[in-house]
Amino acid sequence: MAIEIKVPELPESVADGSIATWHVKKGDKVSRDQNLVDIETDKVVLEVVAEADGVIAEITAEEGDTVESQAVIGTIEEGEGGDDADDESDDDADQDDADSEADEDDSDEADDSDDSDEDADEDSDEESDEESEDDGDSKEASGESIDVKVPELPESVSDATISTWHVKAGDNVSRDQNLVDIETDKVVLEVVAEADGVLSEIIHDEGDTVGGQDVIGKITKGGAKKASKSSAKAETSSKKESKSDDKDSSDAISPSVRRLLKEKDLEASDVKGTGKGGRITKEDVEKHVKEAKSSGSKSKSSAKSDGSSKKEQAPVGGGDRTQKRVPMTRLRKRIAERLLQAKNDTAMLTTFNEINMKPIMDLRKKYQQDFEERHETRLGFMSFYVKAIVEALKRFPEVNASLDGDDVVYHNYFDVSIAVSTPRGLVTPVLRDCDKLSLADIEKGIKELAIKGRDGKLTMDEMQGGNITITNGGVFGSLLSTPILNPPQSAILGMHKIQDRPMAVDGKVEILPMMYLALSYDHRIIDGKESVGFLVTVKNLLEDPQRLLLDV
């Protein structure tokens, strides 16, 4: 049975998305919950997973294509796939097997002798390898020691935290391999190996606080060859077994299963997979959790009789009422500090308005295809928002200013921070000199920052500065909010969900796509006249985009 691969339901404020990456191709076998394709919207990347085991029968939308909500972008032929071909080949093979039975009987003894010859050859090869290893041991043992150091930190960052070691002491490493992630307040730095070798020592473990240029580990140069040779014999003996296993294990755990493992605080090695090729499914994880609970309840009574003083993880009530305590990441702590600082140190106030989005939606619909063909990027809403904000900032310079002690600093440039949701938390990379950018440049810039934020590749320079922030909670379905300032900025503009509502137009009721705007500002520097005037200007520019061209 053919199963359609569809674009997920998009928020109302997101008109369409684009195919970012297909992880499979036509004819590939897929398993249930395997990630098939990434679909990119203005601010988030959506994963589309397989609904069942099968084979990719057709891909109807290629990478880069623009697609709408619930659009069909491919099909899966449910089942193992290729069964018919296998049956035909089996029928053909039956006749061949019957014809060759006599020949096989005659050649058994010859095969046995050949096997013994091969075994002898393998043994002699292994012995010669071991001899050559012994000859090279003295050279390899004298490897040079290389320090693994924390990168140079920016002046505004005093220290960092060891986030994740990707290798452990004794592991072989290759040149340019990522060894460890080091987390600062806003970015994650990768430390790579300078040369091939063995990680001989880890000086600072995960969670330790380190400074710039601190030595956190050591690599013995040239030791990788020796370590790999010591396991050559074992690898040779298990080559046939691993060859078949590698093919199945190369399929990554599906995103939904990976999330479930994380929620249950489990490792993939803890769960026995029953899927194809030993693949772990959601049912395997849930079964493992149930079995762990039943065995835990049995051991609880025996633990009491033994008088054990160990504390149970589950609070009073038992059952599945468990909890997990994890330390906050540096980014989360920094976000908490900044938000609290904004609430305590500013006279924050929010003013609201609403916009009829029909003119912009009609404009996008009319020119979307031509725009995409010419500029190789989608025409989204964010470019219009940025353009309108820049024009409003020119007319109300107080909103583009900031406080520095007792001084008001007026900025004669227009750098806009874009709030981006990432797996690590909310970040606000900066799009610089927006007054000099075209709509296409703004769209490309926002897309690049969003991808870097998702992958943890944002630099400190891209995170610093900005005169005003745009946050678009509409992509998550937010109808209305009161955004919190991003100090030292004096204003933040919140966009929200576009929703059809009845509106009075020239004495008649019309259904229009409306969106609420929320401007939070620092009342110490911006008065009500300026804040409301700024918001009304943004409203007028977005409701009549021709004003952006005419400067009226």
C-alpha positions in Angstrom: 0.0 0.0 0.0 1.3 3.5 -0.9 1.7 6.0 1.9 1.9 9.7 1.1 4.7 11.8 2.6 3.2 15.1 3.5 4.4 18.5 4.7 3.4 18.9 8.4 0.7 21.4 9.4 2.3 24.8 9.3 1.4 27.7 11.7 -1.0 30.2 10.2 1.7 32.9 10.1 3.9 30.7 7.9 2.5 30.5 4.4 4.9 27.9 3.1 8.2 26.2 3.5 11.1 24.9 1.4 12.6 21.4 1.1 16.0 21.8 2.8 17.4 18.2 2.7 16.3 14.8 1.6 18.0 12.1 3.8 16.9 9.3 1.5 16.5 8.8 -2.3 14.0 7.0 -4.5 14.3 3.2 -4.0 15.9 3.4 -0.5 14.4 1.2 2.3 13.1 3.2 5.3 11.9 2.2 8.7 9.1 3.6 10.8 9.9 7.0 12.5 13.1 7.4 10.4 13.7 11.0 9.4 13.1 11.3 5.7 13.3 15.1 4.9 14.0 18.4 6.6 11.5 21.3 5.7 12.7 24.8 6.4 10.4 27.7 7.3 11.2 31.3 8.2 12.5 30.3 11.7 12.3 26.6 12.3 13.3 23.3 10.6 10.6 20.6 10.6 11.5 16.9 10.4 9.2 14.6 8.4 9.4 10.9 9.5 8.2 7.7 7.9 4.9 6.4 9.1 5.8 2.8 8.4 8.5 0.5 7.1 8.8 0.4 3.4 10.6 1.7 0.3 10.7 5.3 -1.1 8.6 4.9 -4.3 8.6 8.5 -5.4 9.9 11.9 -4.5 7.7 14.7 -6.0 9.3 17.8 -4.5 13.1 18.2 -4.8 15.5 20.1 -2.5 14.9 23.8 -2.8 11.3 23.5 -3.9 8.7 25.6 -2.1 5.8 23.6 -0.6 2.7 24.4 1.3 1.1 22.9 4.4 -0.1 19.3 3.9 1.4 19.1 0.4 2.4 15.6 -0.8 6.1 15.5 -1.4 6.6 11.8 -1.9 5.3 8.3 -1.4 6.3 5.2 0.5 5.5 1.7 -0.7 4.7 -0.1 2.6 6.4 -3.4 3.3 9.9 -4.7 2.7 10.0 -3.5 -0.9 11.5 -5.6 -3.7 9.7 -8.7 -2.5 8.4 -9.5 -6.0 11.9 -9.4 -7.5 13.2 -11.6 -4.7 10.4 -14.1 -5.4 11.3 -14.2 -9.1 15.0 -14.7 -8.4 14.2 -17.4 -5.9 12.1 -19.3 -8.6 15.0 -19.1 -11.0 17.4 -20.2 -8.4 15.4 -23.3 -7.5 16.1 -24.8 -10.9 19.7 -23.8 -10.7 20.0 -25.4 -7.3 18.5 -28.7 -8.5 20.9 -28.8 -11.5 23.9 -28.1 -9.3 23.2 -30.4 -6.3 25.4 -33.2 -7.8 28.2 -30.9 -8.6 28.1 -29.5 -5.0 28.4 -33.0 -3.5 31.4 -33.7 -5.7 33.2 -30.5 -4.7 32.6 -30.6 -0.9 36.0 -32.3 -0.2 37.8 -29.8 -2.5 36.2 -26.9 -0.7 37.3 -28.2 2.7 40.9 -28.4 1.6 40.7 -24.9 0.1 39.3 -23.6 3.4 42.1 -25.1 5.3 44.6 -23.5 2.9 42.9 -20.1 3.4 43.0 -20.5 7.2 46.7 -21.3 7.0 47.3 -18.2 4.8 45.4 -16.0 7.2 47.4 -17.3 10.2 50.7 -16.7 8.4 49.5 -13.2 7.5 48.6 -12.4 11.1 51.9 -13.6 12.3 53.8 -11.5 9.8 51.6 -8.5 10.8 52.5 -9.1 14.5 56.2 -9.2 13.6 56.0 -6.0 11.7 54.1 -4.4 14.6 56.9 -5.4 17.0 59.4 -3.8 14.7 57.5 -0.6 14.7 56.6 -0.5 18.4 59.8 1.3 19.4 59.2 4.1 16.9 55.5 4.6 17.8 56.1 4.6 21.5 58.3 7.7 21.2 55.4 9.8 20.1 55.4 13.6 20.8 52.9 14.9 23.4 50.5 17.7 22.2 48.5 19.8 24.5 44.7 20.1 23.9 44.0 23.8 24.8 40.9 26.0 25.2 40.7 28.4 22.2 41.4 32.1 22.8 38.2 33.6 24.3 36.8 37.1 23.4 37.7 39.9 25.9 34.0 40.0 27.1 34.1 36.3 28.0 36.2 35.5 31.1 35.7 31.7 31.2 33.9 28.8 29.7 32.6 25.3 30.6 33.5 21.9 29.3 30.3 20.8 27.7 30.9 17.5 26.0 34.0 15.2 25.5 33.4 13.3 22.2 36.3 11.0 23.0 37.8 9.3 26.1 41.3 8.7 27.4 42.9 6.0 25.3 40.8 6.6 22.1 42.5 7.0 18.7 42.0 10.5 17.2 42.6 11.8 13.7 43.7 15.3 12.7 40.9 17.9 12.7 38.6 15.5 14.6 36.3 17.3 17.0 37.5 16.3 20.5 35.4 18.5 22.9 32.7 21.2 22.9 33.4 24.2 25.1 30.4 26.3 26.0 30.5 30.1 26.7 27.6 32.4 27.5 26.3 32.4 24.0 28.3 30.1 21.7 29.8 26.6 21.6 33.4 26.3 20.6 34.8 23.1 19.0 38.3 22.0 19.9 39.9 19.7 17.2 42.9 17.4 17.2 46.1 19.0 15.8 47.5 15.6 14.6 46.8 11.9 14.5 47.4 10.1 17.7 45.9 8.8 20.9 44.1 10.9 23.6 46.5 10.0 26.4 44.9 12.2 29.2 41.8 14.3 30.0 42.7 17.0 32.6 39.4 18.7 32.8 36.1 16.7 32.8 32.7 17.7 31.6 31.2 20.5 33.7 34.6 22.0 34.7 35.1 25.8 34.3 38.2 26.7 32.2 39.9 29.9 31.0 41.3 30.9 27.6 44.4 28.8 26.5 44.0 26.4 29.5 45.3 22.9 28.9 42.4 20.4 29.2 44.0 17.2 27.8 47.0 15.7 26.0 47.4 13.8 22.7 50.3 11.3 22.1 51.3 12.0 18.5 51.6 8.9 16.2 50.1 6.5 18.8 46.9 5.8 16.8 48.7 3.4 14.4 50.0 1.3 17.3 46.7 1.2 19.0 44.9 0.2 15.9 47.3 -2.6 15.1 46.9 -4.2 18.5 43.3 -4.9 17.7 43.9 -6.1 14.1 43.7 -9.8 15.0 40.4 -9.4 16.7 39.1 -7.3 13.7 40.2 -10.0 11.3 38.4 -12.8 13.2 35.1 -10.9 13.3 35.3 -9.3 9.8 32.5 -11.5 8.3 30.2 -10.8 11.2 30.8 -7.1 11.4 30.4 -6.7 7.6 26.7 -7.7 7.8 26.1 -5.9 11.1 27.6 -2.6 9.8 25.0 -2.2 7.1 22.1 -2.4 9.5 23.7 -0.3 12.3 24.6 2.5 9.9 21.0 3.5 9.9 20.7 6.3 12.6 18.2 6.0 15.3 15.1 7.9 14.2 14.6 11.4 15.8 11.4 10.3 17.6 13.1 7.3 19.2 16.1 9.5 20.1 13.9 12.0 21.8 12.1 9.2 23.7 15.4 7.7 24.9 16.4 11.1 26.1 13.1 11.6 28.0 13.5 8.3 29.7 17.2 8.9 30.5 18.3 5.8 28.6 21.2 5.0 26.3 20.6 3.2 23.0 22.8 0.3 24.2 20.4 -0.2 27.1 17.5 -1.2 24.8 17.3 -4.4 22.8 16.0 -3.6 19.3 13.5 -5.8 17.6 13.1 -3.8 14.4 14.7 -4.8 11.1 18.4 -5.5 11.6 18.1 -4.9 15.3 16.9 -1.4 14.9 15.4 0.2 18.0 11.7 1.2 17.8 9.4 3.2 20.0 7.8 0.0 21.2 11.2 -1.4 22.2 11.9 1.7 24.4 8.4 1.6 26.0 8.7 -2.2 26.7 12.1 -1.6 28.3 10.7 1.1 30.6 7.8 -1.2 31.7 10.2 -4.1 32.4 12.5 -1.8 34.4 9.5 -0.6 36.5 8.3 -4.1 37.3 11.8 -5.3 38.2 12.3 -2.1 40.3 9.1 -2.7 42.3 10.3 -6.3 43.0 13.7 -5.1 44.2 12.2 -2.4 46.4 11.0 -4.9 49.0 14.3 -6.7 49.1 16.1 -3.4 49.5 14.0 -2.6 52.5 14.8 -5.9 54.2 18.6 -5.4 53.6 18.3 -2.1 55.4 19.8 -0.1 52.5 20.1 3.6 53.1 20.2 4.5 49.4 17.5 7.1 48.4 15.0 6.1 45.8 14.8 8.4 42.8 11.0 8.3 42.8 9.3 10.6 45.3 6.5 9.6 47.6 3.7 7.8 45.7 6.0 5.4 43.7 5.0 4.2 40.2 6.2 6.4 37.4 6.4 9.6 39.5 10.1 10.1 38.8 12.1 13.2 38.5 15.5 14.2 37.1 17.8 17.0 38.2 20.2 18.5 35.7 22.4 21.6 35.9 21.5 24.6 33.8 23.7 25.2 30.8 25.8 28.3 30.6 23.5 29.6 27.9 20.4 29.0 29.9 22.0 30.7 33.0 23.0 33.7 30.8 19.4 33.9 29.4 18.0 33.9 32.9 20.4 36.6 34.1 19.7 38.9 31.1 15.9 38.5 31.4 16.0 39.2 35.1 18.3 42.2 34.5 15.8 43.6 32.0 12.9 43.3 34.4 14.8 44.9 37.3 16.9 47.6 35.6 14.5 49.0 33.1 11.1 50.9 33.2 9.6 48.4 30.7 6.2 49.0 29.2 4.3 47.4 26.3 2.0 48.9 23.7 -0.1 47.1 21.2 -1.6 47.4 17.7 -2.9 45.1 15.0 -2.2 44.8 11.3 -4.2 43.7 8.3 -1.8 41.3 6.6 -3.8 40.8 3.4 -1.8 43.3 1.3 1.5 41.7 2.0 0.1 38.2 1.6 -1.3 39.2 -1.8 2.0 40.7 -2.8 3.9 37.6 -1.7 1.5 35.3 -3.6 1.8 37.4 -6.8 5.6 37.6 -6.9 6.8 34.6 -4.9 7.8 32.5 -7.9 9.5 35.3 -9.8 11.3 36.4 -6.6 12.5 32.9 -5.9 13.7 32.3 -9.5 15.7 35.6 -9.5 17.2 35.6 -6.0 17.2 31.8 -5.2 15.5 32.4 -1.8 11.9 32.5 -0.6 10.1 35.7 0.0 9.0 35.6 3.6 7.3 38.0 6.0 10.5 38.7 8.0 12.0 40.8 5.2 9.0 43.1 5.2 9.0 43.4 9.0 12.7 44.4 9.0 12.2 46.9 6.2 9.3 48.5 8.0 11.1 48.6 11.3 14.2 50.3 9.7 12.0 53.0 8.1 10.2 53.6 11.4 13.6 53.8 13.3 14.6 56.6 10.9 11.5 58.6 11.8 11.8 57.9 15.6 15.5 57.9 16.5 14.7 57.6 20.2 13.7 53.9 19.6 17.1 53.4 17.9 18.9 54.8 21.0 20.3 53.2 24.2 21.2 54.4 27.7 24.9 54.4 28.8 25.0 55.7 32.3 23.6 59.2 32.3 24.0 59.5 28.5 21.7 58.7 25.7 23.5 57.1 22.7 21.8 57.7 19.3 22.8 55.1 16.7 23.2 56.2 13.1 23.2 52.7 11.8 20.5 50.1 11.8 21.5 46.6 13.2 18.5 44.4 13.9 18.6 41.4 16.3 16.5 38.4 15.2 15.3 36.1 18.0 16.0 32.5 16.9 14.9 29.4 18.8 17.7 26.8 18.8 18.1 23.4 20.5 20.2 25.1 23.2 17.9 28.0 23.9 16.9 31.4 22.5 19.6 33.4 20.9 19.5 36.8 19.1 22.0 37.0 16.3 22.4 40.4 14.6 21.6 41.4 11.0 23.8 44.4 10.4 23.2 47.5 8.2 19.7 46.5 7.3 19.1 49.9 5.7 21.5 48.9 2.9 20.0 45.5 2.3 17.4 44.4 -0.2 14.5 42.2 0.6 16.4 39.2 -0.9 19.6 40.1 1.2 17.5 40.2 4.4 15.9 36.8 3.6 19.3 35.2 2.9 20.8 36.8 6.0 18.1 35.6 8.3 18.2 32.1 6.8 21.9 31.9 7.3 21.7 33.0 10.9 18.9 30.6 11.6 20.9 27.6 10.2 24.0 28.7 12.2 21.9 29.0 15.3 20.4 25.5 14.8 23.8 24.0 14.2 25.5 25.9 17.1 27.9 27.7 14.7 27.1 31.3 15.6 30.2 33.4 16.4 30.6 36.0 19.2 30.7 38.8 16.6 27.3 37.6 15.2 25.8 37.6 18.7 26.9 41.1 19.8 25.4 44.5 19.2 22.0 45.2 17.7 19.8 48.3 18.2 16.3 46.6 18.3 15.1 43.0 18.4 12.4 41.3 16.4 10.8 38.2 17.9 8.2 36.2 15.9 6.2 34.0 18.3 3.6 33.5 15.6 5.6 30.6 14.1 4.8 28.7 17.3 1.1 29.8 17.4 1.4 32.7 19.9 -1.5 35.1 19.5 -0.3 37.8 21.8 2.6 38.4 24.2 4.6 41.0 26.0 8.2 40.6 24.9 11.1 41.3 27.4 13.8 43.8 26.4 17.2 42.7 25.3 19.5 45.1 27.2 21.1 47.5 26.4 18.5 47.9 23.6 15.6 50.1 24.3 12.9 48.3 22.3 11.7 44.9 21.1 9.0 44.3 18.6 6.9 41.1 18.8 5.1 39.6 15.8 2.4 37.0 16.3 0.0 34.5 14.7 -1.9 35.6 11.6 -5.5 34.8 12.2 -8.7 35.5 10.3 -11.0 37.8 12.2 -14.1 39.8 11.4 -13.3 43.5 11.0 -15.4 46.6 10.3 -14.3 48.1 6.9 -16.3 51.1 5.6 -19.3 50.1 7.6 -19.2 46.5 6.5 -17.9 43.4 8.2 -15.1 41.6 6.4 -13.0 38.6 7.3 -9.3 39.6 7.2 -6.0 38.0 8.1 -5.0 40.1 11.2 -1.9 40.0 13.4 -1.2 41.7 16.7 1.9 43.8 17.2 3.5 44.3 20.6 6.2 46.8 21.3 8.0 46.6 24.6 10.2 49.7 25.3 12.2 51.3 28.1 10.1 54.2 29.3 13.2 56.0 30.7 14.3 56.9 27.2 11.2 56.4 25.0 7.9 58.3 25.8 4.5 57.1 24.8 4.3 59.5 21.9 7.4 58.0 20.3 6.5 54.4 21.1 2.9 54.6 19.7 4.1 56.7 16.7 6.7 54.0 15.9 4.2 51.2 16.1 1.6 53.0 14.0 4.3 53.7 11.4 5.2 50.0 11.2 1.5 49.2 10.9 0.9 51.7 8.0 4.0 50.5 6.1 3.0 46.8 6.4 -0.6 47.5 5.5 0.4 49.5 2.4 3.9 48.2 1.3 4.0 50.8 -1.6 4.9 53.3 1.2 8.3 51.6 1.5 9.1 52.5 -2.1 7.7 56.1 -1.9 9.1 56.9 1.6 5.8 58.3 2.8 
